[in-house]
Amino acid sequence: MGRRGVAVRECAFFHSPKQFRAPPAASQTMIALLSPQSHLVVSVSHTRRRRRRVVLCVSCVEPPPPRDAMVLVLCIGDLHVPHRTTDLPAKFRKLLVPGKIQHVLCTGDLVTKESYDYLRSLCANPGGNVHVVHGQYDNLTGVPGNGETFPETRTVQVGEFSIGVVHGHQIVPWGDVNALAACARKLGVDVLVSGHTCVFSSHKVGDRLLLNPGSATGAPSFENENPNPSFVLMDVNGAALVAYVYELVDGDVKVDKIEFSKRC
């Protein structure tokens, strides 16, 4: 047994993805996910030692102490279920554990109330921290029963970052970096999360970060008829932000990392 009741077999300990350090000679890190038992982020890797294959694993028995400063923010959108695709990939559903995320930022085109309810189930505070903007094909009410629709834009404060959310069909040319940067300046935000293209993209323009989480379902769009399903999970800690990009490529989940800091 390892420290704090974590069962160990050739594994490294960490409380968030950015704390993960692969052991020597590790050949690949395959996937990072939110553990259903706690806030622990689990990684599975492969390594070779003395011509034998060793699988690294962590199984959580006892939750680690909470990190009050860390805020997990899910950026997701362009689901287009059931009109363009059938469902969220099963591997993504396993990663997105209900109740472990503090904020959900959705770029719209949920299309159905069922998709909206699913996003609410992921958030620890669904009543106040699920932030959805109106997509081009959304025909549902943002707050069921009162006749209101999702707004065109939202601005959310997380840590020291002001984060803006917009679907993106209003920004012409669609997906244009300069046009997106102008939108970020207009909203007065440090980070702009947009969608519509259904393809992941990331750009740092001056002191601003432009993120497009892509389509979580891999729904086809004008830009790509067969995009890779993707979403972004941000770890915000004060003035530091790490965005983990989850992308389903040929049946495997690939994870990339983007680091961004707010300038004083």
N, C-alpha and C positions, 0 to 999 in steps of 0.2 A: 504493500500500500504506500502511496505517496502522501505528501502533505495535504492537510485539510480533507481527508477522506476521499481522495481521488484515486481510483484504481489505475495502476500504471503498468504499461508494458512498452518499454522503449519510447517514452513520450516526453514532450516538452510542455511546460506549464505556462499558461498565459490567460489573462482576463479579457483581452480584446484582440482583434486581428492584428493590430499594429504591434502588440507585444510578442507575437509569435516569432520564434527563432528556430529554424529547422536545425536538427542535430548535424554534426559533421558528416559529410559524404551523402547527404540527402539529395536525391536526384530530382525530385519534383514534389511540389505541394499541390495537391489535387483540388481541395475544396475547403472552404471555411463556412461554417454554419452556426446558427443560433441553437444552443442546446435546449430541448424542451424542459429539462430539469432546473435550469438556472440561467443566469446571464452569462455563463461561461461560453466562450466561442471555441468551437471544437475544430480541429484540423486533422485531416488524414493524409499521411505522406507515405512515400516508399523510399527505401534506401537499400544499399547493398553493402554487406560487410562479410569479408571472408567467403566470397562467392555464394552467399545465401541471401535470400530476400527476407527482409524484416518489415512487417507492417506496423506502423506507429498508430497508437490508438489512445483515446482518452474516454473514460466513461465516468460521468459525474455522479457521485453519491450524495455529496453535500454542497449546497450553493456556496460560492465564494463570497466574501464580504462585498457589499454594494459599493459601486463607484458613483457617488452623488454627482460628480462633475461631468461624467460622460452622458451624452444624450444621443440616442440612436434615432435617426431620421430616415424613413423609407421614402425614396423617390420612385414613383411608379406611374404608369399610365398607358393609354392607347391599347386597352384590352380588346375592344371591338368584338366581344362575345355577345351573341352567337352569329353575327352577320358576316364576319370575315374569318373567324376561327372558332374552335369548339370550346377551349378551356385553357387555363393556366397550365404550363408543363408540370407534370407530377413532381419532378425534382425541385422545382421552385416552391411548390406547396410544402414540401418537406422542410425546406430551409426557412420559410416564413412562418415562424411559430407564433400563434396567437398570444397577445398580451405582453410581448417582450419589447415592443417598439414604442417610443415616447411620442413621436410625431409621424404622421403619414402625409406626404405631399403628393397629390395626384394631378397629373397634367390633363385629365379629362378623357373623353371618349370611352367612358365606362359602358355606356349604352343602356345598361339594365340596372335596376335597383338591386338585383342579386349581387352584382359585382361591387356595388357601393357597400352593401352590408358585409361582404367579405373583407373589404379594406377596414371597415370599422372593427371587425373581430380581431384584427391584427394589433390594434392600438391599445395601449394600457389605459388611455383616457379617450375613448371614442366620442364622448360628448363634446370635447373641446379641442382635440388635437388632430382631427382628421380634416385636412384642408384640401378641398377639391375645387378645381376651376372648370368652367363649362367648355366642353369640347365641341367639335363641329357636328358630331352626330349624337350628342346627348339629348335625350328627350324625357328625362326624369327630373323630379324635383330634388333639390339639394337637401331640404329638410322635409321629409315626408309629411304631408297633411296640411302644410300652411301655404302651399301654392308658390313658394319661392323657388327660383332656379339657382344653380351654382353661379357665382360671380365670374366675370371675365378674367380678373386677376386677384391674387391674394398676396399679402405680405406678412411674413411670420418672423418673429425674433427668436432665435435659438442661440444660446450662449451670447457671444459678442457679434454674431452674424445676423444681418438682415437678409432674409431669403424671400425672393419673389417667385411666384408661380404663375405661368400663363400657358394656355394650350399651344399656341403658336400659329394657328391658321390666320390670325389677325396680323401677323408680322410678315411683311412682303419685302423682298423675296423670301419664300419659305425656307427656314433653316439658315438664312444668310447671317454670318457672324457679325458683320457691322450693324445690321438691323437689330439683331438680338442685343448687342452691346448698347445700342441706343435705347432699347426698351428697358434694360437694366438701369441705365442712367435716369431715365424718366421716372422709374419706380423708386429710385434712390436706394438700391439694394446692393449688397456685396456679392450675392450669389443669385443667379437667375436659373430656375428650373423650367424648361419648356419641353414640348412634345411635338406631335403632329406628323413628323417625318417617319416615325416608327423605327428609327435607326439611332443607336447610341452615338453621342458625340460629346466632346469636352474641349473647351477653349478657355485659356486665361488671357483676358484682355485688360491690360493695365492692372488695376487693383481689384478686378472683378473676375469671378468664375462663372462661366456659362456651361450648364449641364443639360443634356438631353438624355434621360434614362432609356429611351427607346420604347419599344413595345414589349411588355412583359409576356405577351402570348405569341410574339413573332407574327403579328398581323401584317399582311401585305399593305404596301402604300404606293404612292406615286413615285417615291424615290427608290424603292426596292421591293420586288415582288416576293422575295423570300428572305426577309431579314432574320437574324438570330434573335431569339427572345432574350430580353435583358431587363435589369433593373439596377438601381443604385441604393446602397445603404451607407449613409453618412454617419460617422462618429464625430460628434462635435464636443470639444472640450475647451471651453472658454474661447480664446482667440485662435485655436488650432482646429482644423477640419481635415479629416481623412475620408475620402469617398471610395468605397469598395464597389467596383463594377462587376456584377454577376452576369455572365453571358453563357447561353447554352450553345455550344459549338459541336456539331456532329455527335450529339447525345451526351456530351460531357459538360459539366459546369466549370467554366474558367473564371478566375477572379483576378482582377487588376486593381491597382491602387493609385489614387490621385491625392496628393497632399497640397493643402492650401492654408495659408495663414493670413490673418488680417493685419494689415500694416498699421503701425501706430501713427 
